[in-house]
Amino acid sequence: MDIMDVAIVAKEANVELLALNNLTLKTRSKCHANRLFRNPIEYSGALFVGEDGMKIMIPL
């Protein structure tokens, strides 16, 4: 499953927050990551691209 597939599933399930991790491509900055991953996948919810040591708190 690639990033586009994940975005399609998240969109169809009305997911409000999407966290991507274990990506093979290292991005230079958050802005660069947003250009690479947010726009091409057409996902409008909150999007986090994981980095080493990053913690994302998910409310239950």
mmJSON file of the N, C-alpha and C atoms, coordinates in Angstrom:
{"data_MODEL":{"atom_site":{
"group_PDB":["ATOM","ATOM","ATOM","ATOM","ATOM","ATOM","ATOM","ATOM","ATOM","ATOM","ATOM","ATOM","ATOM","ATOM","ATOM","ATOM","ATOM","ATOM","ATOM","ATOM","ATOM","ATOM","ATOM","ATOM","ATOM","ATOM","ATOM","ATOM","ATOM","ATOM","ATOM","ATOM","ATOM","ATOM","ATOM","ATOM","ATOM","ATOM","ATOM","ATOM","ATOM","ATOM","ATOM","ATOM","ATOM","ATOM","ATOM","ATOM","ATOM","ATOM","ATOM","ATOM","ATOM","ATOM","ATOM","ATOM","ATOM","ATOM","ATOM","ATOM","ATOM","ATOM","ATOM","ATOM","ATOM","ATOM","ATOM","ATOM","ATOM","ATOM","ATOM","ATOM","ATOM","ATOM","ATOM","ATOM","ATOM","ATOM","ATOM","ATOM","ATOM","ATOM","ATOM","ATOM","ATOM","ATOM","ATOM","ATOM","ATOM","ATOM","ATOM","ATOM","ATOM","ATOM","ATOM","ATOM","ATOM","ATOM","ATOM","ATOM","ATOM","ATOM","ATOM","ATOM","ATOM","ATOM","ATOM","ATOM","ATOM","ATOM","ATOM","ATOM","ATOM","ATOM","ATOM","ATOM","ATOM","ATOM","ATOM","ATOM","ATOM","ATOM","ATOM","ATOM","ATOM","ATOM","ATOM","ATOM","ATOM","ATOM","ATOM","ATOM","ATOM","ATOM","ATOM","ATOM","ATOM","ATOM","ATOM","ATOM","ATOM","ATOM","ATOM","ATOM","ATOM","ATOM","ATOM","ATOM","ATOM","ATOM","ATOM","ATOM","ATOM","ATOM","ATOM","ATOM","ATOM","ATOM","ATOM","ATOM","ATOM","ATOM","ATOM","ATOM","ATOM","ATOM","ATOM","ATOM","ATOM","ATOM","ATOM","ATOM","ATOM","ATOM","ATOM","ATOM","ATOM","ATOM","ATOM","ATOM"],
"id":[1,2,3,4,5,6,7,8,9,10,11,12,13,14,15,16,17,18,19,20,21,22,23,24,25,26,27,28,29,30,31,32,33,34,35,36,37,38,39,40,41,42,43,44,45,46,47,48,49,50,51,52,53,54,55,56,57,58,59,60,61,62,63,64,65,66,67,68,69,70,71,72,73,74,75,76,77,78,79,80,81,82,83,84,85,86,87,88,89,90,91,92,93,94,95,96,97,98,99,100,101,102,103,104,105,106,107,108,109,110,111,112,113,114,115,116,117,118,119,120,121,122,123,124,125,126,127,128,129,130,131,132,133,134,135,136,137,138,139,140,141,142,143,144,145,146,147,148,149,150,151,152,153,154,155,156,157,158,159,160,161,162,163,164,165,166,167,168,169,170,171,172,173,174,175,176,177,178,179,180],
"type_symbol":["N","C","C","N","C","C","N","C","C","N","C","C","N","C","C","N","C","C","N","C","C","N","C","C","N","C","C","N","C","C","N","C","C","N","C","C","N","C","C","N","C","C","N","C","C","N","C","C","N","C","C","N","C","C","N","C","C","N","C","C","N","C","C","N","C","C","N","C","C","N","C","C","N","C","C","N","C","C","N","C","C","N","C","C","N","C","C","N","C","C","N","C","C","N","C","C","N","C","C","N","C","C","N","C","C","N","C","C","N","C","C","N","C","C","N","C","C","N","C","C","N","C","C","N","C","C","N","C","C","N","C","C","N","C","C","N","C","C","N","C","C","N","C","C","N","C","C","N","C","C","N","C","C","N","C","C","N","C","C","N","C","C","N","C","C","N","C","C","N","C","C","N","C","C","N","C","C","N","C","C"],
"label_atom_id":["N","CA","C","N","CA","C","N","CA","C","N","CA","C","N","CA","C","N","CA","C","N","CA","C","N","CA","C","N","CA","C","N","CA","C","N","CA","C","N","CA","C","N","CA","C","N","CA","C","N","CA","C","N","CA","C","N","CA","C","N","CA","C","N","CA","C","N","CA","C","N","CA","C","N","CA","C","N","CA","C","N","CA","C","N","CA","C","N","CA","C","N","CA","C","N","CA","C","N","CA","C","N","CA","C","N","CA","C","N","CA","C","N","CA","C","N","CA","C","N","CA","C","N","CA","C","N","CA","C","N","CA","C","N","CA","C","N","CA","C","N","CA","C","N","CA","C","N","CA","C","N","CA","C","N","CA","C","N","CA","C","N","CA","C","N","CA","C","N","CA","C","N","CA","C","N","CA","C","N","CA","C","N","CA","C","N","CA","C","N","CA","C","N","CA","C","N","CA","C","N","CA","C","N","CA","C","N","CA","C"],
"label_alt_id":[null,null,null,null,null,null,null,null,null,null,null,null,null,null,null,null,null,null,null,null,null,null,null,null,null,null,null,null,null,null,null,null,null,null,null,null,null,null,null,null,null,null,null,null,null,null,null,null,null,null,null,null,null,null,null,null,null,null,null,null,null,null,null,null,null,null,null,null,null,null,null,null,null,null,null,null,null,null,null,null,null,null,null,null,null,null,null,null,null,null,null,null,null,null,null,null,null,null,null,null,null,null,null,null,null,null,null,null,null,null,null,null,null,null,null,null,null,null,null,null,null,null,null,null,null,null,null,null,null,null,null,null,null,null,null,null,null,null,null,null,null,null,null,null,null,null,null,null,null,null,null,null,null,null,null,null,null,null,null,null,null,null,null,null,null,null,null,null,null,null,null,null,null,null,null,null,null,null,null,null],
"label_comp_id":["MET","MET","MET","ASP","ASP","ASP","ILE","ILE","ILE","MET","MET","MET","ASP","ASP","ASP","VAL","VAL","VAL","ALA","ALA","ALA","ILE","ILE","ILE","VAL","VAL","VAL","ALA","ALA","ALA","LYS","LYS","LYS","GLU","GLU","GLU","ALA","ALA","ALA","ASN","ASN","ASN","VAL","VAL","VAL","GLU","GLU","GLU","LEU","LEU","LEU","LEU","LEU","LEU","ALA","ALA","ALA","LEU","LEU","LEU","ASN","ASN","ASN","ASN","ASN","ASN","LEU","LEU","LEU","THR","THR","THR","LEU","LEU","LEU","LYS","LYS","LYS","THR","THR","THR","ARG","ARG","ARG","SER","SER","SER","LYS","LYS","LYS","CYS","CYS","CYS","HIS","HIS","HIS","ALA","ALA","ALA","ASN","ASN","ASN","ARG","ARG","ARG","LEU","LEU","LEU","PHE","PHE","PHE","ARG","ARG","ARG","ASN","ASN","ASN","PRO","PRO","PRO","ILE","ILE","ILE","GLU","GLU","GLU","TYR","TYR","TYR","SER","SER","SER","GLY","GLY","GLY","ALA","ALA","ALA","LEU","LEU","LEU","PHE","PHE","PHE","VAL","VAL","VAL","GLY","GLY","GLY","GLU","GLU","GLU","ASP","ASP","ASP","GLY","GLY","GLY","MET","MET","MET","LYS","LYS","LYS","ILE","ILE","ILE","MET","MET","MET","ILE","ILE","ILE","PRO","PRO","PRO","LEU","LEU","LEU"],
"label_asym_id":["A","A","A","A","A","A","A","A","A","A","A","A","A","A","A","A","A","A","A","A","A","A","A","A","A","A","A","A","A","A","A","A","A","A","A","A","A","A","A","A","A","A","A","A","A","A","A","A","A","A","A","A","A","A","A","A","A","A","A","A","A","A","A","A","A","A","A","A","A","A","A","A","A","A","A","A","A","A","A","A","A","A","A","A","A","A","A","A","A","A","A","A","A","A","A","A","A","A","A","A","A","A","A","A","A","A","A","A","A","A","A","A","A","A","A","A","A","A","A","A","A","A","A","A","A","A","A","A","A","A","A","A","A","A","A","A","A","A","A","A","A","A","A","A","A","A","A","A","A","A","A","A","A","A","A","A","A","A","A","A","A","A","A","A","A","A","A","A","A","A","A","A","A","A","A","A","A","A","A","A"],
"label_entity_id":["1","1","1","1","1","1","1","1","1","1","1","1","1","1","1","1","1","1","1","1","1","1","1","1","1","1","1","1","1","1","1","1","1","1","1","1","1","1","1","1","1","1","1","1","1","1","1","1","1","1","1","1","1","1","1","1","1","1","1","1","1","1","1","1","1","1","1","1","1","1","1","1","1","1","1","1","1","1","1","1","1","1","1","1","1","1","1","1","1","1","1","1","1","1","1","1","1","1","1","1","1","1","1","1","1","1","1","1","1","1","1","1","1","1","1","1","1","1","1","1","1","1","1","1","1","1","1","1","1","1","1","1","1","1","1","1","1","1","1","1","1","1","1","1","1","1","1","1","1","1","1","1","1","1","1","1","1","1","1","1","1","1","1","1","1","1","1","1","1","1","1","1","1","1","1","1","1","1","1","1"],
"label_seq_id":[1,1,1,2,2,2,3,3,3,4,4,4,5,5,5,6,6,6,7,7,7,8,8,8,9,9,9,10,10,10,11,11,11,12,12,12,13,13,13,14,14,14,15,15,15,16,16,16,17,17,17,18,18,18,19,19,19,20,20,20,21,21,21,22,22,22,23,23,23,24,24,24,25,25,25,26,26,26,27,27,27,28,28,28,29,29,29,30,30,30,31,31,31,32,32,32,33,33,33,34,34,34,35,35,35,36,36,36,37,37,37,38,38,38,39,39,39,40,40,40,41,41,41,42,42,42,43,43,43,44,44,44,45,45,45,46,46,46,47,47,47,48,48,48,49,49,49,50,50,50,51,51,51,52,52,52,53,53,53,54,54,54,55,55,55,56,56,56,57,57,57,58,58,58,59,59,59,60,60,60],
"pdbx_PDB_ins_code":[null,null,null,null,null,null,null,null,null,null,null,null,null,null,null,null,null,null,null,null,null,null,null,null,null,null,null,null,null,null,null,null,null,null,null,null,null,null,null,null,null,null,null,null,null,null,null,null,null,null,null,null,null,null,null,null,null,null,null,null,null,null,null,null,null,null,null,null,null,null,null,null,null,null,null,null,null,null,null,null,null,null,null,null,null,null,null,null,null,null,null,null,null,null,null,null,null,null,null,null,null,null,null,null,null,null,null,null,null,null,null,null,null,null,null,null,null,null,null,null,null,null,null,null,null,null,null,null,null,null,null,null,null,null,null,null,null,null,null,null,null,null,null,null,null,null,null,null,null,null,null,null,null,null,null,null,null,null,null,null,null,null,null,null,null,null,null,null,null,null,null,null,null,null,null,null,null,null,null,null],
"Cartn_x":[0.851,0.0,0.895,0.634,1.438,0.659,1.262,0.677,-0.661,-0.781,-2.043,-3.153,-2.864,-3.865,-4.302,-3.347,-3.654,-4.56,-4.255,-5.062,-6.485,-6.631,-7.963,-8.781,-8.178,-8.877,-9.254,-8.327,-8.595,-9.723,-9.715,-10.754,-12.121,-12.183,-13.444,-13.973,-13.07,-13.468,-13.681,-13.563,-13.717,-12.758,-11.528,-10.5,-10.09,-10.023,-9.692,-8.198,-7.442,-6.014,-5.291,-4.316,-3.55,-2.079,-1.459,-0.038,0.701,1.686,2.507,3.862,4.303,5.632,6.303,7.547,8.348,8.449,8.573,8.732,10.189,10.434,11.799,12.427,11.602,12.097,12.283,13.471,13.72,13.475,12.652,12.347,13.275,13.486,14.399,13.734,12.429,11.725,10.251,9.525,8.091,7.369,7.785,7.182,7.388,8.58,8.899,8.036,7.885,7.063,5.613,5.109,3.733,3.531,4.504,4.397,4.431,5.262,5.385,4.197,3.663,2.682,1.25,1.035,-0.332,-1.021,-0.438,-1.106,-1.325,-0.317,-0.54,-1.583,-1.784,-2.723,-4.131,-4.307,-5.625,-6.302,-5.589,-6.125,-6.249,-7.447,-7.669,-7.636,-7.55,-7.511,-6.127,-5.97,-4.669,-3.708,-2.519,-1.534,-0.218,0.296,1.595,2.514,3.696,4.715,5.758,5.886,6.76,8.227,8.903,10.348,10.928,12.221,12.859,12.57,12.082,11.823,10.528,9.777,8.535,7.456,6.699,5.574,4.312,3.298,2.017,0.986,0.389,-0.643,-1.988,-2.641,-3.929,-5.01,-5.936,-6.993,-7.932,-8.343,-9.274,-10.668],
"Cartn_y":[-1.171,0.0,1.231,2.158,3.383,4.539,5.709,6.871,7.244,7.14,7.462,6.538,5.243,4.283,4.628,4.98,5.344,6.567,7.559,8.779,8.487,7.628,7.277,6.594,5.641,4.948,5.93,6.821,7.803,8.744,9.18,10.088,9.402,8.162,7.419,7.132,6.996,6.707,7.986,9.154,10.448,10.612,10.146,10.283,11.743,12.29,13.694,13.932,12.926,13.071,11.878,12.139,11.082,11.256,10.21,10.245,9.25,9.731,8.891,8.69,7.455,7.187,6.084,5.819,4.802,5.064,6.324,6.682,6.5,6.055,5.855,7.157,8.128,9.389,10.358,10.869,11.85,13.238,14.005,15.348,16.356,17.467,18.508,19.383,19.537,20.405,20.019,20.57,20.304,20.844,22.0,22.583,21.66,21.129,20.201,18.941,18.424,17.234,17.507,18.671,19.02,19.083,19.639,19.7,18.308,17.428,16.079,15.184,15.305,14.339,14.857,16.101,16.581,16.852,17.663,18.049,16.885,16.07,14.989,13.966,13.775,12.743,13.28,14.595,15.205,14.828,15.029,14.773,16.11,16.428,17.76,17.798,16.643,16.627,16.966,16.873,17.118,16.01,16.394,15.435,15.628,14.55,14.561,13.611,14.082,13.233,12.962,11.694,11.32,11.597,11.956,12.162,11.349,11.091,10.346,11.003,10.23,10.711,11.487,11.655,12.423,11.624,12.305,11.697,12.446,11.712,12.303,11.832,12.773,12.44,12.375,11.247,11.059,11.009,11.985,11.976,10.796,10.181,9.051,9.47],
"Cartn_z":[0.0,0.0,0.0,-0.922,-0.945,-0.321,-0.309,0.357,-0.265,-1.581,-2.251,-1.77,-1.637,-1.147,0.271,1.113,2.498,2.521,1.704,1.656,1.186,0.208,-0.301,0.788,1.486,2.576,3.682,4.047,5.099,4.691,3.45,2.958,2.967,2.486,2.451,3.855,4.833,6.214,7.032,6.382,7.066,8.245,8.056,9.079,9.164,10.386,10.564,10.734,11.168,11.416,10.814,9.969,9.318,9.657,10.185,10.524,9.63,8.911,8.041,8.703,8.769,9.334,8.538,8.864,8.175,6.677,6.324,4.921,4.526,3.31,2.863,2.378,1.991,1.502,2.664,2.846,3.911,3.345,4.048,3.579,4.238,3.552,4.049,5.104,5.043,5.983,6.015,6.989,7.079,5.845,5.366,4.17,2.968,2.844,1.754,1.865,3.065,3.289,2.909,3.287,2.944,1.434,0.717,-0.742,-1.349,-0.809,-1.357,-1.033,0.182,0.623,0.732,1.051,1.246,-0.085,-0.932,-2.174,-3.13,-3.415,-4.378,-3.941,-2.647,-2.22,-1.991,-2.13,-2.002,-0.688,0.399,1.73,2.438,2.946,3.515,5.041,5.699,7.159,7.685,8.997,9.622,9.197,8.782,8.283,9.016,9.588,10.255,9.514,9.187,8.573,9.643,10.042,11.145,10.881,11.951,11.934,13.08,13.07,14.151,15.494,16.434,17.787,17.953,16.895,16.968,17.689,18.556,19.25,18.864,18.494,18.129,19.135,19.857,20.837,20.131,20.217,19.577,20.648,20.64,21.653,21.446,22.523,22.433,22.754],
"occupancy":[1.0,1.0,1.0,1.0,1.0,1.0,1.0,1.0,1.0,1.0,1.0,1.0,1.0,1.0,1.0,1.0,1.0,1.0,1.0,1.0,1.0,1.0,1.0,1.0,1.0,1.0,1.0,1.0,1.0,1.0,1.0,1.0,1.0,1.0,1.0,1.0,1.0,1.0,1.0,1.0,1.0,1.0,1.0,1.0,1.0,1.0,1.0,1.0,1.0,1.0,1.0,1.0,1.0,1.0,1.0,1.0,1.0,1.0,1.0,1.0,1.0,1.0,1.0,1.0,1.0,1.0,1.0,1.0,1.0,1.0,1.0,1.0,1.0,1.0,1.0,1.0,1.0,1.0,1.0,1.0,1.0,1.0,1.0,1.0,1.0,1.0,1.0,1.0,1.0,1.0,1.0,1.0,1.0,1.0,1.0,1.0,1.0,1.0,1.0,1.0,1.0,1.0,1.0,1.0,1.0,1.0,1.0,1.0,1.0,1.0,1.0,1.0,1.0,1.0,1.0,1.0,1.0,1.0,1.0,1.0,1.0,1.0,1.0,1.0,1.0,1.0,1.0,1.0,1.0,1.0,1.0,1.0,1.0,1.0,1.0,1.0,1.0,1.0,1.0,1.0,1.0,1.0,1.0,1.0,1.0,1.0,1.0,1.0,1.0,1.0,1.0,1.0,1.0,1.0,1.0,1.0,1.0,1.0,1.0,1.0,1.0,1.0,1.0,1.0,1.0,1.0,1.0,1.0,1.0,1.0,1.0,1.0,1.0,1.0,1.0,1.0,1.0,1.0,1.0,1.0],
"B_iso_or_equiv":[0.0,0.0,0.0,0.0,0.0,0.0,0.0,0.0,0.0,0.0,0.0,0.0,0.0,0.0,0.0,0.0,0.0,0.0,0.0,0.0,0.0,0.0,0.0,0.0,0.0,0.0,0.0,0.0,0.0,0.0,0.0,0.0,0.0,0.0,0.0,0.0,0.0,0.0,0.0,0.0,0.0,0.0,0.0,0.0,0.0,0.0,0.0,0.0,0.0,0.0,0.0,0.0,0.0,0.0,0.0,0.0,0.0,0.0,0.0,0.0,0.0,0.0,0.0,0.0,0.0,0.0,0.0,0.0,0.0,0.0,0.0,0.0,0.0,0.0,0.0,0.0,0.0,0.0,0.0,0.0,0.0,0.0,0.0,0.0,0.0,0.0,0.0,0.0,0.0,0.0,0.0,0.0,0.0,0.0,0.0,0.0,0.0,0.0,0.0,0.0,0.0,0.0,0.0,0.0,0.0,0.0,0.0,0.0,0.0,0.0,0.0,0.0,0.0,0.0,0.0,0.0,0.0,0.0,0.0,0.0,0.0,0.0,0.0,0.0,0.0,0.0,0.0,0.0,0.0,0.0,0.0,0.0,0.0,0.0,0.0,0.0,0.0,0.0,0.0,0.0,0.0,0.0,0.0,0.0,0.0,0.0,0.0,0.0,0.0,0.0,0.0,0.0,0.0,0.0,0.0,0.0,0.0,0.0,0.0,0.0,0.0,0.0,0.0,0.0,0.0,0.0,0.0,0.0,0.0,0.0,0.0,0.0,0.0,0.0,0.0,0.0,0.0,0.0,0.0,0.0],
"pdbx_formal_charge":[null,null,null,null,null,null,null,null,null,null,null,null,null,null,null,null,null,null,null,null,null,null,null,null,null,null,null,null,null,null,null,null,null,null,null,null,null,null,null,null,null,null,null,null,null,null,null,null,null,null,null,null,null,null,null,null,null,null,null,null,null,null,null,null,null,null,null,null,null,null,null,null,null,null,null,null,null,null,null,null,null,null,null,null,null,null,null,null,null,null,null,null,null,null,null,null,null,null,null,null,null,null,null,null,null,null,null,null,null,null,null,null,null,null,null,null,null,null,null,null,null,null,null,null,null,null,null,null,null,null,null,null,null,null,null,null,null,null,null,null,null,null,null,null,null,null,null,null,null,null,null,null,null,null,null,null,null,null,null,null,null,null,null,null,null,null,null,null,null,null,null,null,null,null,null,null,null,null,null,null],
"auth_seq_id":[1,1,1,2,2,2,3,3,3,4,4,4,5,5,5,6,6,6,7,7,7,8,8,8,9,9,9,10,10,10,11,11,11,12,12,12,13,13,13,14,14,14,15,15,15,16,16,16,17,17,17,18,18,18,19,19,19,20,20,20,21,21,21,22,22,22,23,23,23,24,24,24,25,25,25,26,26,26,27,27,27,28,28,28,29,29,29,30,30,30,31,31,31,32,32,32,33,33,33,34,34,34,35,35,35,36,36,36,37,37,37,38,38,38,39,39,39,40,40,40,41,41,41,42,42,42,43,43,43,44,44,44,45,45,45,46,46,46,47,47,47,48,48,48,49,49,49,50,50,50,51,51,51,52,52,52,53,53,53,54,54,54,55,55,55,56,56,56,57,57,57,58,58,58,59,59,59,60,60,60],
"auth_comp_id":["MET","MET","MET","ASP","ASP","ASP","ILE","ILE","ILE","MET","MET","MET","ASP","ASP","ASP","VAL","VAL","VAL","ALA","ALA","ALA","ILE","ILE","ILE","VAL","VAL","VAL","ALA","ALA","ALA","LYS","LYS","LYS","GLU","GLU","GLU","ALA","ALA","ALA","ASN","ASN","ASN","VAL","VAL","VAL","GLU","GLU","GLU","LEU","LEU","LEU","LEU","LEU","LEU","ALA","ALA","ALA","LEU","LEU","LEU","ASN","ASN","ASN","ASN","ASN","ASN","LEU","LEU","LEU","THR","THR","THR","LEU","LEU","LEU","LYS","LYS","LYS","THR","THR","THR","ARG","ARG","ARG","SER","SER","SER","LYS","LYS","LYS","CYS","CYS","CYS","HIS","HIS","HIS","ALA","ALA","ALA","ASN","ASN","ASN","ARG","ARG","ARG","LEU","LEU","LEU","PHE","PHE","PHE","ARG","ARG","ARG","ASN","ASN","ASN","PRO","PRO","PRO","ILE","ILE","ILE","GLU","GLU","GLU","TYR","TYR","TYR","SER","SER","SER","GLY","GLY","GLY","ALA","ALA","ALA","LEU","LEU","LEU","PHE","PHE","PHE","VAL","VAL","VAL","GLY","GLY","GLY","GLU","GLU","GLU","ASP","ASP","ASP","GLY","GLY","GLY","MET","MET","MET","LYS","LYS","LYS","ILE","ILE","ILE","MET","MET","MET","ILE","ILE","ILE","PRO","PRO","PRO","LEU","LEU","LEU"],
"auth_asym_id":["A","A","A","A","A","A","A","A","A","A","A","A","A","A","A","A","A","A","A","A","A","A","A","A","A","A","A","A","A","A","A","A","A","A","A","A","A","A","A","A","A","A","A","A","A","A","A","A","A","A","A","A","A","A","A","A","A","A","A","A","A","A","A","A","A","A","A","A","A","A","A","A","A","A","A","A","A","A","A","A","A","A","A","A","A","A","A","A","A","A","A","A","A","A","A","A","A","A","A","A","A","A","A","A","A","A","A","A","A","A","A","A","A","A","A","A","A","A","A","A","A","A","A","A","A","A","A","A","A","A","A","A","A","A","A","A","A","A","A","A","A","A","A","A","A","A","A","A","A","A","A","A","A","A","A","A","A","A","A","A","A","A","A","A","A","A","A","A","A","A","A","A","A","A","A","A","A","A","A","A"],
"auth_atom_id":["N","CA","C","N","CA","C","N","CA","C","N","CA","C","N","CA","C","N","CA","C","N","CA","C","N","CA","C","N","CA","C","N","CA","C","N","CA","C","N","CA","C","N","CA","C","N","CA","C","N","CA","C","N","CA","C","N","CA","C","N","CA","C","N","CA","C","N","CA","C","N","CA","C","N","CA","C","N","CA","C","N","CA","C","N","CA","C","N","CA","C","N","CA","C","N","CA","C","N","CA","C","N","CA","C","N","CA","C","N","CA","C","N","CA","C","N","CA","C","N","CA","C","N","CA","C","N","CA","C","N","CA","C","N","CA","C","N","CA","C","N","CA","C","N","CA","C","N","CA","C","N","CA","C","N","CA","C","N","CA","C","N","CA","C","N","CA","C","N","CA","C","N","CA","C","N","CA","C","N","CA","C","N","CA","C","N","CA","C","N","CA","C","N","CA","C","N","CA","C","N","CA","C","N","CA","C","N","CA","C"],
"pdbx_PDB_model_num":[1,1,1,1,1,1,1,1,1,1,1,1,1,1,1,1,1,1,1,1,1,1,1,1,1,1,1,1,1,1,1,1,1,1,1,1,1,1,1,1,1,1,1,1,1,1,1,1,1,1,1,1,1,1,1,1,1,1,1,1,1,1,1,1,1,1,1,1,1,1,1,1,1,1,1,1,1,1,1,1,1,1,1,1,1,1,1,1,1,1,1,1,1,1,1,1,1,1,1,1,1,1,1,1,1,1,1,1,1,1,1,1,1,1,1,1,1,1,1,1,1,1,1,1,1,1,1,1,1,1,1,1,1,1,1,1,1,1,1,1,1,1,1,1,1,1,1,1,1,1,1,1,1,1,1,1,1,1,1,1,1,1,1,1,1,1,1,1,1,1,1,1,1,1,1,1,1,1,1,1]
}}}
